[in-house]
């Protein structure tokens, strides 16, 4: 049998001669493989439509609104979504609804705020949720507040958007301007923070400040004078040893942090919390103020100094024996004794090393002279106290018993 060019015929039948079998098998294979025409292209699977987001929440922080939600994992076709998702964020501003009004509903024409492409979504992930910060502009605020209504939709293909998420609505109010003059000082009671209460917002006069939130972080090492440390939430280990944490709420300045340790470097920030009808709005961070508490406070002066004459005995020359009360400070490293022949001058130190006990023998006092002694206390940080009240003593001359 011959196969004419252009014919579409079945494979030829087997020939009686055995040597034709390989040729027939080969022709049959070619026919089955290619047929009369090229095989059809495989059908492409349609892109999935994600299920809607159901846990969208919104909260105001300073001049921004923070959105948070979970990305869907399944499609409405009940298949697991294998491809990365894009996210559309919608925002509308509306009049503040009356109190006790029904929950906000989705706007008829939601305004697209932005689209987050798949390659960028990971940058917004935090603890398994998308966290997007919407920075508000001056024109987004209004006296009396405005209601911001947010929605999100996700998609693999722009033609297969999910249905709208739940509605997240909140009243946005202008926070007080950031505190700009936060200062720190160290005293015996701790680190004292001081600042000027803010009186303006981006659109006018600031409302009443309900209270202030004080934040503190510990620095890895002392920064250069005037250097600003990392911002709140920073994880830069070269700057902050621990992240910022809220340590107190103060009604008004100043505030003293009593939970500090000497030698450690701390950085502080203060935010005001403005009171609006039915809501409180926290400002953005103040300037950052750093301090390293150091013990620069001398101990109190020793008391009850006495200089007693001890006559010579058993080959030991006469001397003056000094004693005084133990210092009430808890970090005393020792004492210094000063001697002078002029009551108006402190004189020179007579001990070569710190005295560990409140006593001293002056073996160098010359007979016939009157000496004036004072004592100071030195703490473990090297701070020396004021001089004690003076005490006088003398070693009598040989002809004056």
C-alpha positions in Angstrom: 0.0 0.0 0.0 1.2 3.5 -0.8 0.6 6.5 1.3 -0.1 9.4 -1.0 1.2 12.9 0.0 -1.4 14.7 1.9 -3.5 11.6 2.6 -4.5 10.8 6.2 -4.6 7.0 6.3 -4.1 4.4 9.0 -0.8 2.7 9.3 -0.1 0.2 6.5 -0.9 -3.5 7.2 1.8 -5.9 7.9 3.6 -7.4 4.8 4.0 -11.0 4.4 7.7 -10.6 4.2 9.4 -10.5 7.5 12.0 -7.9 6.4 9.1 -5.3 6.0 8.2 -5.5 9.7 10.7 -2.9 11.0 9.6 -0.4 8.4 6.0 -0.9 9.2 6.6 -0.4 13.0 8.6 2.7 12.3 5.8 4.2 10.1 3.2 3.3 12.7 5.2 5.1 15.4 5.5 8.3 13.2 1.8 8.2 12.4 0.8 8.0 16.0 3.3 10.6 17.2 2.5 13.3 14.6 -0.8 12.3 13.1 -2.3 14.4 10.4 -1.9 17.6 12.2 -0.1 19.1 15.2 -1.6 18.3 18.6 -3.6 21.0 20.4 -2.0 23.3 22.9 -2.6 22.4 26.6 -5.3 24.3 28.3 -3.9 26.9 30.8 -5.5 26.7 34.3 -7.5 29.8 35.1 -6.0 32.1 37.8 -7.6 31.6 41.2 -9.8 34.1 43.0 -8.7 34.5 46.6 -11.2 34.4 49.4 -11.8 37.8 51.0 -9.8 39.2 53.9 -12.0 39.0 57.1 -9.7 40.4 59.9 -8.7 43.9 58.7 -8.1 46.2 61.6 -7.1 49.9 61.7 -5.6 52.1 64.5 -4.2 55.6 64.6 -0.7 56.3 65.8 0.6 59.8 65.5 0.0 61.1 62.0 -0.6 57.7 60.5 -3.1 54.9 60.4 -1.8 51.3 60.8 -3.6 48.6 59.0 -3.2 44.9 59.8 -4.7 41.8 58.3 -4.0 38.2 57.3 -3.5 37.2 53.6 -5.9 34.5 52.4 -4.4 31.1 51.6 -7.3 29.6 49.7 -9.3 30.5 46.6 -13.1 30.6 46.3 -12.7 27.5 44.2 -11.4 25.8 47.4 -7.9 25.4 46.2 -4.7 26.4 47.9 -3.2 29.5 46.3 0.3 28.7 45.1 1.2 32.0 43.6 2.1 35.2 45.5 -0.7 37.7 46.0 -1.0 41.4 45.2 -2.9 43.7 47.6 -5.1 46.7 46.8 -5.7 49.1 49.7 -8.7 51.4 49.5 -9.4 54.5 51.6 -12.4 56.9 51.7 -12.9 59.9 54.0 -16.4 60.5 55.3 -18.2 62.6 57.9 -17.9 61.4 61.4 -21.1 59.4 62.1 -23.3 60.2 65.1 -22.7 58.3 68.3 -24.3 54.8 68.5 -24.7 54.8 64.7 -24.6 51.4 62.9 -21.3 49.9 61.9 -19.7 51.4 58.8 -20.5 49.8 55.5 -18.3 49.5 52.4 -18.4 52.6 50.2 -20.1 52.3 46.9 -17.0 53.5 45.1 -14.0 52.8 47.2 -11.0 54.9 46.2 -7.8 52.9 45.5 -5.0 54.2 47.8 -2.2 51.9 46.5 -1.4 48.5 45.1 1.3 46.4 46.8 2.9 44.1 44.1 3.8 40.5 45.0 7.5 41.2 45.2 6.8 43.9 47.9 4.3 42.1 50.1 7.0 40.3 52.2 8.3 43.7 53.2 5.0 44.4 55.0 4.8 41.1 56.8 5.1 41.1 60.6 4.3 38.1 62.7 2.3 36.5 60.0 0.2 39.5 59.2 0.5 42.3 56.6 1.2 45.6 58.4 0.8 48.7 56.3 1.2 52.3 57.5 -0.8 55.0 55.9 0.9 58.3 56.5 -1.8 61.0 56.7 -1.3 64.5 55.3 -2.3 67.8 56.7 -5.3 67.9 54.3 -6.6 64.6 55.7 -7.4 66.1 59.0 -10.3 68.4 59.9 -11.6 70.1 63.0 -13.9 67.7 64.7 -12.2 64.7 63.0 -13.0 62.7 59.9 -13.9 59.1 59.5 -11.4 57.1 57.5 -12.8 53.9 55.9 -10.5 51.2 54.8 -10.9 48.1 52.6 -8.5 45.6 51.0 -8.7 43.2 48.1 -6.2 40.6 47.0 -5.5 39.0 43.6 -3.3 36.8 41.6 -4.6 38.2 38.3 -6.1 41.7 38.1 -9.1 40.1 36.4 -9.7 37.9 39.4 -9.9 40.2 42.4 -11.2 38.9 45.7 -14.4 40.5 47.0 -13.9 43.3 49.4 -12.7 42.7 53.0 -14.5 43.6 56.1 -14.7 47.4 56.7 -12.2 49.0 59.1 -13.3 52.5 60.0 -12.0 55.0 62.6 -12.2 58.7 63.4 -8.8 60.3 62.7 -7.9 63.4 64.7 -4.7 65.5 64.5 -2.3 64.6 67.3 -0.4 67.3 69.1 2.9 68.2 67.5 6.0 66.3 68.6 7.8 67.4 71.8 11.0 69.0 70.6 12.9 70.0 73.8 13.1 66.8 75.9 16.0 67.0 78.3 17.6 64.7 80.9 19.4 65.3 84.2 20.7 62.9 86.8 20.2 63.3 90.6 20.4 61.1 93.6 16.8 60.0 93.0 17.2 59.0 89.3 17.1 60.4 85.8 14.7 63.3 85.6 13.0 64.2 82.2 11.7 67.6 81.5 9.9 69.0 78.4 7.5 71.7 77.3 3.9 70.6 76.8 2.8 70.9 73.1 0.2 73.5 72.2 -0.2 73.0 68.4 -1.3 70.4 65.9 -0.8 70.4 62.1 -4.2 72.3 61.7 -4.4 74.5 64.8 -4.5 74.6 68.6 -3.8 71.3 70.4 -6.5 69.8 72.5 -6.0 69.0 76.2 -3.2 66.5 76.8 -4.6 63.7 78.9 -1.1 62.3 79.9 2.3 61.6 78.5 3.9 58.2 77.7 7.5 57.8 78.6 9.6 55.3 76.5 13.2 54.1 77.3 15.8 51.9 75.6 19.2 50.8 76.8 22.1 51.7 74.6 24.9 49.2 73.7 27.5 51.9 74.4 27.5 55.6 75.2 26.8 57.7 72.0 28.6 60.8 71.1 27.3 64.0 72.6 24.2 65.2 70.8 23.9 62.0 68.7 20.4 60.8 68.1 19.9 57.1 68.8 17.8 54.6 66.9 14.1 55.4 66.4 11.4 53.5 68.3 11.3 49.9 67.2 14.8 49.9 65.7 16.7 46.6 66.1 20.1 48.0 65.2 22.3 46.2 67.7 25.0 48.8 67.3 22.8 51.4 68.8 20.2 49.9 71.1 20.9 46.9 73.3 17.2 46.5 74.0 14.2 47.9 72.1 12.2 50.8 73.3 9.6 50.0 76.0 7.0 52.2 77.6 8.0 52.6 81.2 5.5 55.1 82.6 2.6 57.4 82.1 3.1 60.9 83.5 0.4 63.5 84.1 2.7 66.4 83.5 6.5 67.2 83.3 8.9 66.6 84.9 9.1 62.8 85.4 11.9 61.0 87.3 12.9 57.5 86.3 14.1 55.8 89.5 14.8 52.4 87.9 18.3 53.1 86.4 21.7 51.7 87.0 25.0 53.6 87.2 27.2 53.3 84.1 24.5 52.2 81.7 23.5 54.5 78.8 19.8 55.2 78.3 17.8 56.9 75.6 14.4 58.4 76.2 11.4 59.6 74.2 8.1 61.1 75.3 4.8 61.1 73.5 1.8 63.2 74.4 -1.7 61.6 74.4 -4.4 64.2 73.3 -7.9 63.8 74.5 -10.7 64.0 71.8 -14.4 63.3 72.3 -14.5 59.5 72.6 -10.9 59.0 71.6 -7.3 59.5 72.7 -4.5 60.1 70.1 -0.8 59.6 70.8 1.7 61.9 69.2 4.8 60.9 67.3 8.2 60.6 69.2 9.8 63.6 70.8 13.5 64.3 70.2 15.6 61.6 71.7 17.6 62.4 74.9 20.5 60.2 76.1 22.2 60.0 79.4 24.7 57.8 81.2 24.1 58.0 85.0 27.3 58.3 86.9 27.9 58.7 90.7 29.1 62.3 91.0 27.6 62.8 94.5 30.1 63.0 97.4 29.3 61.3 100.7 28.5 63.4 103.8 31.4 64.8 105.8 32.6 62.6 108.7 31.5 63.7 112.2 32.8 63.6 115.8 36.5 63.9 115.0 38.6 63.8 118.2 42.5 64.2 118.5 43.9 62.7 121.7 47.4 63.0 123.0 49.1 59.6 123.8 52.3 59.9 125.8 55.5 58.0 125.1 55.6 54.5 126.6 57.8 51.4 126.2 60.1 52.9 123.6 57.2 54.3 121.5 57.3 58.1 121.0 54.3 60.2 122.0 51.7 60.7 119.2 48.2 62.1 118.5 45.5 59.5 118.2 42.6 60.5 115.8 39.2 58.9 115.7 35.7 59.7 114.3 32.3 58.2 113.6 31.8 55.7 110.8 30.2 57.4 107.7 26.5 56.8 107.2 27.1 56.3 103.4 26.9 52.7 102.2 29.6 52.9 99.5 32.6 54.3 101.5 36.0 53.2 100.2 38.0 55.0 102.9 39.0 58.2 104.6 41.7 60.9 104.3 43.2 62.9 107.1 44.5 66.5 106.6 46.7 68.4 109.1 47.5 72.1 109.3 49.1 74.4 111.8 46.8 77.2 110.7 43.1 76.8 111.6 42.0 78.7 108.6 43.7 76.3 106.1 42.9 72.6 105.4 46.6 71.7 105.3 48.1 68.6 103.7 47.0 65.0 103.6 49.0 62.9 106.0 47.9 59.4 105.0 49.6 57.9 101.9 46.6 55.5 101.2 42.9 55.6 102.0 42.2 54.6 105.6 39.9 51.7 105.8 38.8 52.4 109.4 37.9 55.6 111.2 41.1 56.0 113.1 44.6 57.4 112.5 47.9 57.8 114.5 49.9 60.9 113.8 53.4 59.8 114.7 55.0 62.8 113.1 53.5 65.5 115.3 56.3 67.6 116.8 56.4 68.5 120.5 55.3 72.0 121.4 53.2 72.6 118.3 49.4 72.7 117.9 47.8 71.0 114.9 44.4 71.3 113.4 43.0 68.1 111.8 40.1 67.5 109.4 38.8 64.2 107.9 37.0 63.5 104.6 35.3 60.3 103.3 35.8 58.9 99.8 33.2 56.7 98.1 33.9 53.9 95.6 33.4 56.2 92.6 36.2 58.5 93.9 33.9 61.3 95.2 35.4 62.9 98.2 33.2 64.5 100.9 33.5 67.9 102.4 35.9 68.2 105.3 34.7 67.4 108.8 34.6 70.0 111.5 38.2 70.5 112.7 39.7 69.1 115.8 43.0 70.4 117.4 45.7 68.5 119.2 49.3 68.9 120.3 52.2 67.0 121.7 53.5 68.9 124.8 57.1 70.1 124.9 59.4 68.1 127.2 59.3 70.8 129.9 55.5 71.0 129.7 54.1 67.7 131.1 
